[in-house]
Amino acid sequence: MVKWGDLIAVHVTKEWADAMGEMTWLQFIKKEDTATGRVFLARLVSTEHVTGLWIEPATSTGKNDVMYVPWPVILAIRSESEEARRQLDSDS
């Protein structure tokens, strides 16, 4: 289950990503780009809105920024809780 504050990777349509343009705090994962989609990292704010997902920056850059991503442009969401990520980092 995805919850507030979780670090997520959001796979969106390439058209939407290109229309948004470059945003300094939106961290796209270039190696995961496909012909039809792009993937970026963010922190989850809310999934409760019926028309889209609310996110904030994955890092402290732009920490006060919040962004809305419409459900129709989201192809997939991968999540990993901060606690699990810290545990993985300490195990390596």
C-alpha positions, 0 to 999 in steps of 0.5 A: 500500500502506498502512503503519504511520504513514500518515495515513488517512481511514476511512469507517465506518457511521454506526451504529458512529460514533454508538455510539462517541460523541464522542471528543476525538481522533477527527477526523470530517470533517463535510463527508463525512458521509452518511446511512449513514456518517461519515469520520474521520482517523487514523494507521494502527497495524496492518491485520494483525488478522483482525477489524479495524483498529488506529489512533491519533490523526492529531494529537498529541492523545491520542497514546498512545491506540490504537483498534480498528475492526472490519472489518464497520463499515469501508466504505472507507479512503483513504490518503496517506503522510506523505511524500506529504502533506508534498510536497503541502503544500510544493508549494502 
